């Protein structure tokens, strides 16, 4: 039975030369080690490829997030989302809140966890995605880029709402969301409520349909807080001032002979 399982693993790795001579080598002590080394190496390389493709960049781990800072933030829901059940259920995620409250940080943590668990993911800013699509020259090139954004298991579109876009941008975003609809989950961070999306895409006819497809089978997490980045900047400023005062005090003490 163990030999059969080992053979199955060799077939899954497509080690056809090994499989072809299986009767000759399956009893050798090195056979199991060879298959294990190949599995580990492929797993490592696959993780590296997925991580590079995900474009997550630097981010603060969720363990360092100050849950006491926001006035409103469903910690239990976010920690549950980190289990990634929403991917298997093909549910979209929408993080809604003002600038600097941790939406992107949480989204990056979820994308990172998805990659670790073997899924493909892509984290990209809304302006970068939309400008990339509008820059494509010709239908074939555009079709390839739309396919590129449709392929990842998890697509995270960051910061929808910080800029306004043309009808063409709205149509292209609608094309992406529509192709992923019921197929793969999309994560969106935005500082605008859906009633304000008409300001993001002024006069775009597809806005209602875009929101409808995005919201259907989705979980919306609202975060209400003042800017976390501003909070951190103030805390760092206080620490620097305290360090300066301590340094000055030590200098005076040294000058006066202790």
Kinemage of the C-alpha trace (Angstrom):
@kinemage 1
@onewidth
@group {chain A} dominant
@subgroup {mainchain}
@vectorlist {calphas} color= white
{ca unk a 1} P 0.000 0.000 0.000
{ca unk a 2} L 2.849 2.399 0.869
{ca unk a 3} L 4.504 1.632 -2.467
{ca unk a 4} L 1.235 2.419 -4.306
{ca unk a 5} L 0.968 5.775 -2.518
{ca unk a 6} L 4.578 6.578 -3.352
{ca unk a 7} L 3.942 5.736 -7.010
{ca unk a 8} L 0.892 8.002 -7.001
{ca unk a 9} L 3.005 10.858 -5.635
{ca unk a 10} L 5.600 10.275 -8.364
{ca unk a 11} L 2.848 10.406 -11.005
{ca unk a 12} L 1.439 13.642 -9.549
{ca unk a 13} L 4.944 15.133 -9.763
{ca unk a 14} L 5.138 13.916 -13.381
{ca unk a 15} L 8.390 12.103 -12.733
{ca unk a 16} L 7.784 9.974 -15.815
{ca unk a 17} L 11.270 8.474 -15.954
{ca unk a 18} L 10.954 7.294 -12.377
{ca unk a 19} L 7.470 5.912 -13.018
{ca unk a 20} L 8.633 4.062 -16.146
{ca unk a 21} L 11.274 2.193 -14.124
{ca unk a 22} L 9.177 1.863 -10.972
{ca unk a 23} L 9.474 -1.923 -10.702
{ca unk a 24} L 13.244 -1.588 -10.729
{ca unk a 25} L 13.681 1.222 -8.209
{ca unk a 26} L 10.647 1.353 -5.891
{ca unk a 27} L 12.414 -0.726 -3.240
{ca unk a 28} L 15.524 1.467 -3.209
{ca unk a 29} L 16.039 3.506 -0.017
{ca unk a 30} L 16.591 6.735 -1.973
{ca unk a 31} L 13.295 6.586 -3.901
{ca unk a 32} L 11.168 7.967 -1.069
{ca unk a 33} L 13.746 10.688 -0.292
{ca unk a 34} L 13.910 11.746 -3.940
{ca unk a 35} L 10.149 12.155 -4.167
{ca unk a 36} L 10.048 14.049 -0.861
{ca unk a 37} L 12.849 16.414 -1.975
{ca unk a 38} L 11.021 17.084 -5.243
{ca unk a 39} L 7.747 17.805 -3.426
{ca unk a 40} L 9.395 20.220 -1.011
{ca unk a 41} L 11.326 22.038 -3.722
{ca unk a 42} L 8.271 22.461 -5.938
{ca unk a 43} L 6.206 23.640 -2.989
{ca unk a 44} L 8.864 26.198 -2.089
{ca unk a 45} L 9.199 27.455 -5.644
{ca unk a 46} L 5.451 27.572 -6.095
{ca unk a 47} L 5.071 29.675 -2.957
{ca unk a 48} L 7.807 32.030 -4.145
{ca unk a 49} L 6.128 32.442 -7.555
{ca unk a 50} L 2.722 33.079 -6.013
{ca unk a 51} L 4.162 35.580 -3.540
{ca unk a 52} L 5.980 37.518 -6.255
{ca unk a 53} L 2.891 37.548 -8.463
{ca unk a 54} L 0.632 38.698 -5.620
{ca unk a 55} L 2.297 42.147 -5.464
{ca unk a 56} L 1.461 42.480 -1.759
{ca unk a 57} L 4.545 44.448 -0.771
{ca unk a 58} L 5.334 45.432 2.801
{ca unk a 59} L 2.577 45.382 5.407
{ca unk a 60} L 2.019 45.247 9.134
{ca unk a 61} L 1.004 41.825 10.494
{ca unk a 62} L -2.521 41.640 11.841
{ca unk a 63} L -1.078 40.645 15.223
{ca unk a 64} L 0.323 44.193 15.532
{ca unk a 65} L -3.015 45.885 14.842
{ca unk a 66} L -4.383 47.944 17.735
{ca unk a 67} L -7.942 46.630 17.974
{ca unk a 68} L -8.759 49.168 20.698
{ca unk a 69} L -8.155 52.117 18.375
{ca unk a 70} L -11.178 51.952 16.004
{ca unk a 71} L -14.562 53.059 17.262
{ca unk a 72} L -16.072 50.369 15.058
{ca unk a 73} L -14.298 47.251 13.757
{ca unk a 74} L -15.572 43.667 13.892
{ca unk a 75} L -12.457 41.846 15.065
{ca unk a 76} L -14.191 38.466 15.226
{ca unk a 77} L -15.366 38.768 11.618
{ca unk a 78} L -11.916 39.773 10.366
{ca unk a 79} L -10.165 36.956 12.222
{ca unk a 80} L -12.715 34.540 10.782
{ca unk a 81} L -12.015 35.864 7.274
{ca unk a 82} L -8.355 34.985 7.813
{ca unk a 83} L -9.489 31.327 7.754
{ca unk a 84} L -10.330 31.915 4.042
{ca unk a 85} L -13.683 30.136 3.987
{ca unk a 86} L -15.013 33.019 1.889
{ca unk a 87} L -12.752 31.862 -0.971
{ca unk a 88} L -14.336 28.423 -1.123
{ca unk a 89} L -17.770 30.020 -0.774
{ca unk a 90} L -16.933 32.565 -3.523
{ca unk a 91} L -18.012 35.518 -1.388
{ca unk a 92} L -16.678 38.999 -2.071
{ca unk a 93} L -15.222 41.142 0.720
{ca unk a 94} L -15.662 44.889 1.024
{ca unk a 95} L -13.782 46.965 3.592
{ca unk a 96} L -15.397 50.367 4.017
{ca unk a 97} L -14.012 53.265 6.026
{ca unk a 98} L -12.135 56.580 5.941
{ca unk a 99} L -8.498 56.982 4.997
{ca unk a 100} L -5.816 55.519 7.269
{ca unk a 101} L -7.916 53.158 9.403
{ca unk a 102} L -6.247 49.895 8.355
{ca unk a 103} L -8.360 48.697 5.421
{ca unk a 104} L -5.388 48.053 3.129
{ca unk a 105} L -3.364 46.474 5.924
{ca unk a 106} L -6.126 43.990 6.701
{ca unk a 107} L -6.641 43.279 2.998
{ca unk a 108} L -2.913 42.580 2.548
{ca unk a 109} L -2.937 40.189 5.505
{ca unk a 110} L -5.811 38.266 3.924
{ca unk a 111} L -4.051 38.162 0.527
{ca unk a 112} L -0.856 36.979 2.176
{ca unk a 113} L -2.676 34.211 4.034
{ca unk a 114} L -4.339 33.133 0.774
{ca unk a 115} L -0.947 32.794 -0.914
{ca unk a 116} L 0.459 30.828 2.032
{ca unk a 117} L -2.491 28.434 1.807
{ca unk a 118} L -1.810 27.719 -1.867
{ca unk a 119} L -4.178 30.136 -3.608
{ca unk a 120} L -3.142 32.677 -6.210
{ca unk a 121} L -3.785 36.321 -5.334
{ca unk a 122} L -3.183 39.804 -6.691
{ca unk a 123} L -3.193 43.035 -4.697
{ca unk a 124} L -3.456 46.169 -6.826
{ca unk a 125} L -4.562 49.777 -6.437
{ca unk a 126} L -7.734 50.771 -8.263
{ca unk a 127} L -6.007 53.541 -10.226
{ca unk a 128} L -3.184 51.233 -11.317
{ca unk a 129} L -5.626 48.566 -12.487
{ca unk a 130} L -7.902 50.943 -14.361
{ca unk a 131} L -5.105 52.960 -15.949
{ca unk a 132} L -3.431 49.732 -17.035
{ca unk a 133} L -6.600 48.589 -18.752
{ca unk a 134} L -7.242 51.889 -20.530
{ca unk a 135} L -3.626 52.006 -21.748
{ca unk a 136} L -3.998 48.765 -23.732
{ca unk a 137} L -3.744 49.211 -27.482
{ca unk a 138} L -6.342 47.155 -29.300
{ca unk a 139} L -8.961 44.586 -28.380
{ca unk a 140} L -6.535 41.646 -28.204
{ca unk a 141} L -4.207 43.397 -25.764
{ca unk a 142} L -7.150 44.525 -23.652
{ca unk a 143} L -8.569 41.012 -23.651
{ca unk a 144} L -5.267 39.632 -22.359
{ca unk a 145} L -5.153 42.177 -19.524
{ca unk a 146} L -8.745 41.484 -18.522
{ca unk a 147} L -7.850 37.778 -18.442
{ca unk a 148} L -4.805 38.619 -16.295
{ca unk a 149} L -7.016 40.282 -13.671
{ca unk a 150} L -9.627 37.538 -13.893
{ca unk a 151} L -7.198 34.655 -13.322
{ca unk a 152} L -6.105 35.026 -9.652
{ca unk a 153} L -8.202 33.118 -7.148
{ca unk a 154} L -8.362 36.284 -5.018
{ca unk a 155} L -8.214 39.756 -6.558
{ca unk a 156} L -7.870 42.689 -4.161
{ca unk a 157} L -8.658 46.120 -5.596
{ca unk a 158} L -7.415 48.738 -3.166
{ca unk a 159} L -8.596 52.315 -2.633
{ca unk a 160} L -11.646 52.642 -4.855
{ca unk a 161} L -13.000 56.110 -4.180
{ca unk a 162} L -9.887 58.214 -3.743
{ca unk a 163} L -10.027 59.377 -7.364
{ca unk a 164} L -12.829 59.831 -9.880
{ca unk a 165} L -12.843 58.022 -13.211
{ca unk a 166} L -14.374 58.201 -16.658
{ca unk a 167} L -17.180 56.060 -18.059
{ca unk a 168} L -14.540 53.995 -19.843
{ca unk a 169} L -12.873 53.163 -16.509
{ca unk a 170} L -16.236 52.194 -15.046
{ca unk a 171} L -17.006 49.878 -17.970
{ca unk a 172} L -13.634 48.140 -17.620
{ca unk a 173} L -14.039 47.633 -13.887
{ca unk a 174} L -17.496 46.244 -14.571
{ca unk a 175} L -15.950 43.817 -17.079
{ca unk a 176} L -13.521 42.516 -14.440
{ca unk a 177} L -16.170 42.159 -11.735
{ca unk a 178} L -18.592 40.499 -14.159
{ca unk a 179} L -16.059 37.899 -15.283
{ca unk a 180} L -15.243 37.027 -11.681
{ca unk a 181} L -18.912 37.024 -10.636
{ca unk a 182} L -19.892 33.646 -9.123
{ca unk a 183} L -16.457 32.308 -10.116
{ca unk a 184} L -13.793 33.867 -7.874
{ca unk a 185} L -13.947 36.250 -4.901
{ca unk a 186} L -12.938 39.890 -5.160
{ca unk a 187} L -11.825 41.996 -2.202
{ca unk a 188} L -12.363 45.760 -2.383
{ca unk a 189} L -11.315 48.560 -0.058
{ca unk a 190} L -13.134 51.864 -0.386
{ca unk a 191} L -13.646 55.108 1.487
{ca unk a 192} L -17.011 55.736 -0.150
{ca unk a 193} L -20.380 54.246 0.679
{ca unk a 194} L -22.096 52.690 -2.326
{ca unk a 195} L -24.533 55.604 -2.467
{ca unk a 196} L -21.492 57.776 -3.244
{ca unk a 197} L -20.056 55.627 -6.027
{ca unk a 198} L -21.770 57.872 -8.543
{ca unk a 199} L -19.131 60.456 -7.560
{ca unk a 200} L -16.334 57.976 -8.352
{ca unk a 201} L -17.774 57.180 -11.787
{ca unk a 202} L -19.823 60.254 -12.743
{ca unk a 203} L -22.523 59.557 -15.330
{ca unk a 204} L -21.420 55.929 -15.836
{ca unk a 205} L -24.445 53.842 -16.798
{ca unk a 206} L -23.009 50.618 -15.362
{ca unk a 207} L -22.519 51.803 -11.757
{ca unk a 208} L -25.726 50.234 -10.415
{ca unk a 209} L -24.976 46.906 -12.132
{ca unk a 210} L -21.353 47.077 -10.943
{ca unk a 211} L -22.409 47.535 -7.323
{ca unk a 212} L -25.086 44.848 -7.668
{ca unk a 213} L -22.582 42.208 -8.816
{ca unk a 214} L -19.999 43.251 -6.243
{ca unk a 215} L -22.394 43.294 -3.279
{ca unk a 216} L -24.265 40.100 -4.155
{ca unk a 217} L -22.800 37.278 -2.035
{ca unk a 218} L -20.456 39.615 -0.178
{ca unk a 219} L -19.480 40.520 3.358
{ca unk a 220} L -19.129 44.216 4.138
{ca unk a 221} L -16.841 45.175 7.015
{ca unk a 222} L -17.086 48.792 8.132
{ca unk a 223} L -14.221 50.371 10.050
{ca unk a 224} L -14.783 53.677 11.808
{ca unk a 225} L -11.775 55.446 13.315
{ca unk a 226} L -9.535 58.442 12.962
{ca unk a 227} L -6.379 57.846 10.948
{ca unk a 228} L -4.246 55.067 12.431
{ca unk a 229} L -1.231 56.439 10.566
{ca unk a 230} L -1.765 59.828 12.207
{ca unk a 231} L -2.027 58.076 15.584
{ca unk a 232} L 1.284 56.276 14.987
{ca unk a 233} L 2.961 59.477 13.777
{ca unk a 234} L 1.929 61.293 16.968
{ca unk a 235} L 3.149 58.412 19.148
{ca unk a 236} L 6.506 58.359 17.343
{ca unk a 237} L 6.808 62.137 17.704
{ca unk a 238} L 6.233 61.856 21.467
{ca unk a 239} L 8.886 59.123 21.725
{ca unk a 240} L 11.400 61.202 19.773
{ca unk a 241} L 10.776 64.244 21.976
{ca unk a 242} L 11.164 62.143 25.114
{ca unk a 243} L 14.442 60.725 23.764
{ca unk a 244} L 15.722 64.249 22.993
{ca unk a 245} L 14.857 65.507 26.479
{ca unk a 246} L 16.536 62.485 28.060
{ca unk a 247} L 19.632 63.007 25.930
{ca unk a 248} L 19.772 66.705 26.869
{ca unk a 249} L 19.283 65.848 30.557
{ca unk a 250} L 22.147 63.297 30.419
{ca unk a 251} L 24.422 65.846 28.765
{ca unk a 252} L 23.726 68.406 31.521
{ca unk a 253} L 24.364 65.727 34.124
{ca unk a 254} L 27.713 64.783 32.528
{ca unk a 255} L 28.715 68.449 32.283
{ca unk a 256} L 27.980 69.007 35.947
{ca unk a 257} L 29.956 65.936 36.910
{ca unk a 258} L 27.004 63.663 37.571
